[in-house]
Amino acid sequence: MADILRWAASVSTIGAGLILAARVRPRITGCAFVVLSGASIIWIVIGYLTAEYALMVQNVVVTLINLFGIYRWLIWKGKV
C-alpha cells in the first residue's frame, strides 16, 4: 500500500510542479496548489506508515505553504 501511495504522491508532485513552472493562468496555478496539498497529505500518511517522522514534519510544513498558495491563487481577490 505504501508503494502505491508513494507513486501517487510522486506523480502528483511532478505534474503540479510542472504546472507551477509553466506559469499558466491563475486558476490553474491555484488548482496545482490543491494537487500539491493532496500529495503532501499522502506523504504525511506515508511517513506515518513507515515511521519516517522527518518526512511527516517536512510535509506538514509543505502543506501549510500549499494552503497559502491556495489562498493566494484561488481565494484572495486583492491586488498583488
N, C-alpha and C positions, 0 to 999 in steps of 0.2 A: 504494500500500500504506500509506504513512504517513497518508493521509487517512482510510482505513478504521480504522486504529488510533486516530487522534485521536477519531473519533466513538465508538468503543467505549469508550475511556477516559473521555470526557466523559459519556456516558450512565451508565456505571457509577459515576462520581464523584457525579453528581447524584442518582441513585437511592439510593446508600448514604448520602449526606448527608441526604437526606430521612428515611431510617430513623433515623439518629442524632438528628436534630432532633425526631422524634416521641417519643423516649424510650420505645420499646417494650420488650418483655421482654428480659432479659439475653442469652439465647441468640441472639435475632435481632440484637441490638446487636453481639454478637461476630461474627456472620456478615457484618454490614455492614462491619466492620473487615477481614474476609477479602476482600470485594469491593474495598474501598478499596486494600488491598495489591496486588491484581491490577492495578487501574487505575494505581497508582503505578509498578509494574513496566513496564506498557505505556508510560507517559510517559517512563520512563528509556530504553526502546528507541527511542521517537520522537526523544528528544533526541540519542541516538547517531546515528540515521539522518540527522538534519537538522543535525548539528554544533551543536546548541543545548546547550552544556555547563552553563549556569546551570540550565536545565530539568532536566538529569540530576542535578545536585547537589541541587537542591531536592527532587526526588522520592526520592533516596536517603534523605534525612532524613525525609521524609514516610513512606516505607516503614518506617523504624525506629520511628516514632511509631505507625504502624498495627500493627506487630508487638507493641508494648507493649499496644495496645488488645486484640489477640487474646489475649495472655497474661492481661490483666486480666479480660476478659469470658468467655473460653472455657476457660482452663486453671486459673488461680488459684482456690482454694476457700476462702481465708481471709476474715476479716471486713474490712470497709471501714474 
